[in-house]
Amino acid sequence: MMKFRNRYISVLCASLVFASAVPATGLTALAAQGDPSVIYDGAERDFRLENAEGTDLFPEFKQMMPGDEVPQEINVAVEHTDGPVTVYLTPGPAAAEKPEIFKNVTLTVRADGRVVSETTLDQLSQIPGGSEGENQGIELYTFEKPGEKTLEATLKVEEEAGNELMDAQASVNWKFTVQDYSSGNTVRIRAMDLTAYTGGDSMSNESFPTARYYIEAPRGVELDEITFYIDGTDAFTVPEEAEDGEIIQELEETFTYLSGDGAQAPSENDEAPGLYEIGIEEEGRLTAKVGGDEYSVVYEPGTLTVRYVTDPEGVLEGSEDIATPVTVDAASAARTGENESGSAADVPADKAIGVVSADTTFRTNGKTDIAGLTEEDETGQIALMCDDILSLGTDIENRVEQMTGRAEEFLTARGNSLEQRQYEYKYLDLINEHDGNAWVSSSEGVDVYYPYPEGTSYETAGDTVFTILHFKDLHREYGFESGETIEQLINDCEVEAVPVEATEQGLKFHVPESGFSPFAVTWQPKDLHTGPVDDGSGDGAEETVAETGDQTNIFPWAVAVLLALAVLGAGGYIRWSYKRKRK
C-alpha cells in the first residue's frame, strides 16, 4: 500500500512549564513586530520562525497552573509547494513519557472560528517515522495551495490536575511536522534521534550506536522500487519497512559533538556526554532512480544524546564494566563463587541481577526492534547498567547528602522513622552493549535482584526493614537544557516507593518498561521501624515481613544522582539475532 509521508520535524520549539503562578507579562514585545509565524518552505523542505522572541512561538503558554485556559494566535504559512500540505503540531516526547501529567491538559486549534482539532496532550507523541495509523500530532491546517492562515491555539489545564501537575514542573518542546503531497522529485533520508550511554560496541566497530534512518519517497513511489546510487555508481536498495526506521548498511554515519563553538570535525568516540549530530559521509553524493526517472536525495541529520557515566574513559578502555547481561533464570543468576553448576556467568558480589521474561520484546530507544549489532556475532547483548553516583564537578558527599535529604523528606511524610537508617545509591538502566550502549526498553519490564548491603543478608532479612526508593524521571541528561542544574532537578523530582521482597538472590523489585533512573536502597533495624511497609498487598499495613525472608519494602524512585543497580546476566544471558549482516 502506498503511504504518503513526506514530512519531518522542525527544530522550532517553545517551552511550557507548569508552575504556581502565571506571569504578568504578555505579548507586548511581539505586538510591534506582528503575530508570531511559522512558515513551511516546500522548496527547502524546512520550517522557519518569524516575529518571535528567539524560538519561542508560544510566549503565553508558560507558567500555567490548574484551572488556566490561555489562547495564543499564530500565523501558519506554506510557500513553494504545488500540492496539498497539512501542518501538524506535537508536544515532543515529554507528553508520551509522562502521560499521567498531561491527561488533564487540552490543546484546541481553531481556524475562522471553527474547531480544527482538539485533544489532550497525553494522546500526542513525537513522530517516529510515519507508519500507517500512527499519531502525527494535532492538525493545524491543510493548505491546498501556498498561503497563510491565522489560527488560535488554546491550551487548557483542567482544575482536577491539582498540585501534582504543578509539582511535576513538566517542560514541553513543541515540534512542527508536515505531510507534503507535492509532486516533487525528491527522496528524503532522515536519521532517527537516539539516546545512549558512553561505550559499548556496534556494527561499525565503534562506541557510537548504529544509526537508523527513515526514508520518505515522493507521492506514488514505493520504497522498494527505488535504487540509490553513491557517486552515480555504487547501487543499493532498501526494504519497504525503511519508512519506519531501518539500518542502511551502505551509509557511513558520522557523529559530530554539538556542545562547542563553530563547526567541528566528526568525533572519534562518545566519551563526552551531550548532544551529537548524526550525519553521513555520503551527504550530497546520493541520487536515486525509479525505472528511468531520476530523483534527488536530501539527507536530514538526527541527534544522538549521550548520557553521563561516572568513568567514561574507563568504560571506553574496557577497564570499567558498568553493565552485566540480563538472564531469564533467576535461580541460575548466582553471584561470584556461588554457582556450582557453572551454568551462569559470574556476577560480581556488588552488582544487581536483571531477570526478564522469555517473551519480552526489546526495542531500541522504545522505537525499533533490537538491531545495531557487532560484526563478530551479529547479536544484541541486553545488559543491566549499574553505575555509581555522579559528582559532576562537585563533592560526591554533597550529592549523597542532597539525595538523602530528598529521600528523608519522602520517608518522614509517610510516617517512616529515620533512626539508624542507612542508604545506598545506584543508577540503573537497560542498554544494548552490542549497539554502542544504546538505551533499550523491555515490554514486560525487568525484575531486579539487588545485592544485600554490607552488614545485611538473606538469613537476617527478618530483622531488617528494607525500602527501595526511585527518583523518577531523573535521567542522566543534567544540564543538557539551558539553565538546568542537577541540584534543581533533584529537588523537583518525584520520589516513589516500590514493593521489595527479600530473596536468596537479593532484594527483588520490579521495574516496568522504560522505568529506570536513579534508585536508593535504605534500611534500618525492624524494631526501630515505624510507618507503612509495602509488601505488595496494596493495603499499606504497618507490619514487617516474616523471618522467612518474605520481607517486602517500598522503594521510591530516586533523584538525578543515584547510582544504577548493576545487573548481572548469568549463564543463559539472552541474545537476539538480527536479520542482516553488515557488509
N, C-alpha and C positions, 0 to 999 in steps of 0.2 A: 504494500500500500504506500502511496506517495504521501510524504509528510512535508508540510510547508513550515519550515522552522528557520528562516533566515533572521536570526535575532542574536543579540548579545547584550552583555551587561555594561553599563557605563560606569565611570568612576565618580559620577556626581552623587553627593550624599549630604545629608543633614542629620543632626542628632536629635533624638527625642529622649529626654531624661525625666523620669518621674521623681518629683520631689515634694516638699511640704508647702511650697508656695509658688504662685505664678508671677513671673517678673512683671514689673510695671511698664517696661519698655515695649514698644510695638514695632511698627514698620516705618517709623519716622525716617530712618536713614535711607530706606529704599524708595520712599514715596517720590523723592525728587528725581529718581532715576527711572521710574516706571515699575510696573509689576515684574517680579522675577520670572524668567522664562527658561524653559528647557527646549532645545532645538535639535531635532534629528536630521542629520545631513546624509541623504541617501547615496551621494557620490562617495563620501568618505566612510560611510557606514559607522558613524560615530555621533555622540551627543556633545553639545556644548551648553554652557550655562551663561546667561546674561542677566544683568540688573540684580545681582545678588551679592551679599557680603561673603567673599571667599567662595566656598562651595555650598553655602547654606541656602537651600531653596525654600525651606520651611522655618523661617525665624520664629513664627508663632507657636510651632509645635515643640515648645521647650518648657521645662519645669512645670509640667502638668500634675494635677492631683485628682483623686477620685471625685467625680461629680462635674469635672470641667468638660466643656464642649467648645472647641476652638476651630473656627473656619479660616481657611487660607486660600486666597486666589493665586493661581499660577497660570502663566501662558504656556501652552504646549504647541509646538510648530514642527512641521516637516518640510523639507526642501530637497530638490534634486531627486525626486522619485517619479516613476512612471506607472505605479500601480498602488493598490491598497496597502496602507501601513497602519498597524494597530500598535499603540504605545501602552505599555504596562508599567505599574509601579509595585515594587515588592519591598518589604522591610528588611531584606537581607536575612542572615542566618539567625539573628537573635530570637525572632518570634518562633522559629522552628525548634530552637534549643530550649526555650522556656515557655512552652505553650500554656502552662498554668498561670503565668503572669499576664499573658496577652489575650486570654479568652474574654476579658471584660473591656477590651479596647477595640472600638469600631471605627473603621475608615469608610466614609461615604464620599463619592465623587459625583458632582452634578455638572451638567452642561446645558446651557439655555434653560435653566430651571428644572430640568428633569434629572432623575437619578440614573446615572450610567452604571454604577457598581456600588455595592455595599457589602462589607464582610468584616469579621473580626480578624485581628492580626495573627491569631494563632492558626488560622486556616491558610495563611500565606507562607511560602517558603522560597528560599533562594533557588533560582533556576539552575538545575544541574546540567541539562543538555538538550532538552526539548523532546523527550519521548512522548508518544501519543498518550493523551489523557492526563498529562502532568499539569500540576497547578503552575500557571505562569505568573501569578500576581494579580493585582486588581486592574481591570481595564480602565484606562483614562479616556481614550478616544480613538476612533477609527477614521483615518483620512483616506478618502477615495482618490484625492489628488493633492498636490502640495498646497499648504495653507496653514492657518493657525487658529487656535480656539482658546478662549479664556475659560478656565474651569474653576470650580470651587471644591476644594478638598476639605472635609470636616472630620476632625479627629475627636472622638468622644470617649472619655474614661468613665465607665459606669460607677455609681456610688458604691455598689456592693464589692468593688475591687478592694476597698478598705486599705488599711495601713500596710498590708502585705505587699501591695503593688508599690507603694512609695518606698518601703524599705529595700525593695529589690534594686532601686537605682538602675533600672534597665536602660541601656543605650541602644538606639536603633539607627542603623545606617541605611537610609533609603537608597534603592537602586532602580534604574530605569532599564527596560528592555523593549524590544520591538519584534513584531512579526512583520517582515518586509516581503510583500508579494510582487515586488518589482521584477521585471523580466530579465534584469541584468545577466551578465555572463561571468559572474564571479563565484568561485568556490572559497569558502572560509574555513580555516583551521584555527580553532581556539583551544588553548591549553587549559586544562582543569586546574582550579585552585587546589592546593594540597597543604596538609599540616603534618609535620614530622618532628622527631627529636634528633639531635646530633648523633651521627654514627650509623652503624648498620652497613649493609652491602646492597647492591642492586644489579640489575641486568647489565648495566654499563660499567660494572666493576668499580663503583664509586660510592661515596657515603650518601649522595642525594637519592631520594626515591625516584622511581621510573615515572616519567611524565605520561599522562593520559591526555587525549585530545578529543574534542567534539568537532565534527565535520558537518558543515551546513552547505547543502547543494542548492543551486537555483531551482526555481519552480519547474516541475516537470522532469527533473533529473533524479534518478535513483543513485544512491552512493555506490552500489556495486557495479554501476555502469561506467564509473569514472576511472580513467587511467591517469595517474600522476607521473610527472617527469621531473627529475632533478637535472638542471643544466641542459634540458632538452633531450637527454639520453637515458639515464637510469630510470626505468619504469617500475611502478609498483601500484597495487590496488589495495583497497580496504573493504572489510565486510560492511553490510548494511547497518549492523548494530553500532558502528562507529559514531553514529549520531548521538548515542547515549554515553559515550566515553570509551576510548579504545587506546591501547598501546600501539603506536606506529613504529615498528622496529627500524624502518628505513630512515627515520628522522633522528638526528643527533641533538639532544636537548642541551641547553646551557643554563646556568643559574648565576645571576648577577645580583650581588648584595645591594640593597636599595638604601641602606641607612647611612650613606655618605654623601658628599657634595659632588655634583657633576657626574659625568659618565664614568663607569668603571668597567674593568675587564671582567669576564666571567670568573667566578670563584672556583678554586680547586677543591674545596670541601665545605662542609656546613658547620664548621667549628663555632662561628659567630652566630648567636641567636638573633632573630629578627626576620625581616621580610626580604625575599629574593624574587627577582623577575624570572619567570620561566620562558626562555627563548629557544630558538632552534638555529643551528648553523646554516640551514638551507633557506632561511628567510630571504625573499627576493629572487630566489633561484628556482622556484617551483612553478610549473604550469600544469594544465590538465586538459584532457580531451575526452569527449563522448562521441564515439563514431568519428566523423570528420570535423566536428565542431570543436574549436579551441576555447578554453576558459582561462582567465587569470586566476591566480591563487593568492589570497590575502591571509597573512598569519596574525593572530591576536594573542599576545603573551598572557600568561596566567601568573598567579602569585603563590609562592611557597612560603609558608610560615614555619620557621624552625624554632621550636620551644627550647627553653633552657634545660641544661643538665648541670650537675654540680662540678663535674670534671670533664669538660668537652675534649681536652687534649688527650686525657687518659682513655676516654671512650674511643676516639679515633685511632689511637695507637694499639688498642686492644688490651691495655694493662688494667683497665677498669671495666667490669662487666655489670651493667645496671639492670639486666633482664634475664629471665630463665624461661625456657619453653613451657607452655601450658600442657596439661595432661587431661585425659578423660577418666582416669582411675585414681581416686583419692587414696585408696589403700596402698597403691604402689608408689605413691609420692613420698617415699621415706627420705628423711634428711641424711646428710653425710654420716656414714658409719652405721646406719640403722637398717639398710636394705640388704638382707642376707641373700635374697634370690638374684640380685644383680639385674633385675628386670627394669629398674628405674634409674634414670640419671641421678647422679649425686646432687643433692640440694644443699647449699651452704646452710649452716645452722641459723644464720641471721636473716635468711631470706624467706619470703612468703611463697606459698604454692598456689598456682592458679589451676582450677579444675573446671572444665567446660563440658557441656552436653555434647554427645557424639553427633547430634543432628543440628547443632547450632550453625548459623550462617554468619560468616565473617565478611565484612565489607571494608574496603579501603576508604578511610575518612567517612564512613557511613554511606558511601555512594555506590561504588562499583565492587563487583566480586573481587576476591583476592587475586592479585596479579603483581607484576613487578618483581621478577624472580632472578636469582643468580644464574650465571651461566653453568655453574658446576652441577646443580641438582634440579633446577627448574621447579623448585617448590618454594612455597612461602613458609616461614617459620614464625608462628604466632607466639609471642612471649609476654609475660607479665613484667612490666618495668617496675623496678624498685629503686628509688633514689633517695638520697639524704636531703635534709633541709637546705635551702639556698640562703646564702648570705647576701648576695647582690650588692657587694661593696660595703656591707655593714657587719657588725659583730654578730655571729650566729647566735650568741647568748641573748642578744636583744631580740632577734627574731623569735626564738623559743619563748622568751618572756612575753612578747606580744601575743603569740598564738595561745599560750597558756592562759593569759588574761582573758582572751576571747572565749576560750573553752570554759573557763570558770564562770563567766557571765551566764553561759548557757546552762551549766550544771546547777548553779545556785538558783536560777529562775525555775528549774523543775524540781527543786527540793533535795538535790543530792548534796551530801556533806563533802567538804574539801579536806578533812583531817587525814593526814598521812597519805594523801593521794599522789600518785606518781604518773608521769606522762612519757610517751614515746611517739615520735612523729615520723611519718613516711609519706612519700608521694607515689601513687600508683597510676599506671595506665597500660592499655594493651597496645602493643606495637608489632609490626612485621619486621623482624631482623633481616630478612632477605629482601626488603624493599626500602632500604635507607631509613629504617626505624620509623616508617610511616605509621601514623595513628590509625588503628582499626577498631571496629565495633563488633560485638558479639550479640546476635539476635536474642539469645537466651540468657545473656549475662554471664557472669563468672562467679564461682564460689572461691573465695579467698581463704586460705589457711595460713594465719599469721603465727609466727613462732612465739612461744611464751616468752615474755620479757624476763630478763635476768632476775632471779630470786623467786620466780613462779614456775609452775609446772602443771601438767595434767593431773598428776597424783594429788596435788594440793589445791586444785582449782575450786574445790568445795569450800575452801576457807577464804576465797578471794572473790570480790565482785569486779568484773571487767566491764568497761564501757568503751565502745568504739565511736568516735566522732568523725563526721565527714564535713569538711569545709567546702561547701557546694559551689561548683562552677568557678573554682579558683584555679584556672588553668595557667600553665607557665608561659604566659604572654604578657608579663608585667611590664608596663611602660611602653608597649608597642603603640598604644594610642596616646596622642599628645595630652600631657597633663596628668596621666595616670601615675600613681605611686603605689608601691606594694603595701605601704602602711595603710592607705585609704582602702585598698582592695580587701585587706584582711578585716579591717573594721566594718566594712559594709557587707561582707559575705554572709550567707545563711549557713548556720551550723545545724546539723541534724544528727539524731541518734538512730542507729540501726540495730536490729537483733543480732546477738552474737551467741555462739554455742561453743562450749569447751569440748574439744575432741582430742584424740590421741595425736593427730597430725598438727594440731594447733588450734588457735581461736578462729572459728569458722564464721564468716559472714558473707552475704551475697551482695554483689554489685550489679545493678541492672545494665542494660545496653547503654553505652555512652555515658555511664555514671561515674567515671573515675575522676579524681582530683586529689588534693591532699587529705590524709587521714591521720587521726591521732588515736592511739590506744592508751587508755588511762585506767588505773586500778587502785584498789585500797582494800584493807582487811574487811572481811564481811561484818565483823562485829562493830565496825565504825560507820557502816553504810547507812544512809537514810535516803528516803525518796524512792521513786519507782525504779524497777529493773525490768527491762523489756525482754521477756522470754519468748517472744514470738506469738503469744496468745492474743495480744492486742488489747488486753484489759488493763494494762498499766498497773498490775498488782504490785504492792510493796513487799516483795519477798524475793529472796535469793534462790539460787538453784541448789539442788541437792549435791551431795558429795560424789555422786556417781559421775560427775563431770558434765552433767546436762546444764551447766551453768550458762545462762544467756544474759547478755547485757546489751545495752544500747550503744549505738555508735554514731555520733554526729559527724557531719561532713566537715572536714577541716578546711582551714583558710589557706591562702595562697602559698605559704611557705612550708607546708607539711611535706614530709618525705613520702615517697611512694613505696607501698609494700612490695617487696620483691617476690616475684612468683617463680617458682621452680617447676620446671617441667620434668617430671620423672620419665622414666623409660618409656613408653608409649606416647612420647610427645607427638603432636599432630602435624601432618604435612598435607597441604592442599596443592594438587597439581594444576598447572596452567596449560592451556591447550596449545600454545605456540612457543617456539623456541627462537630466541634472538639470534639473528644471523651474525 
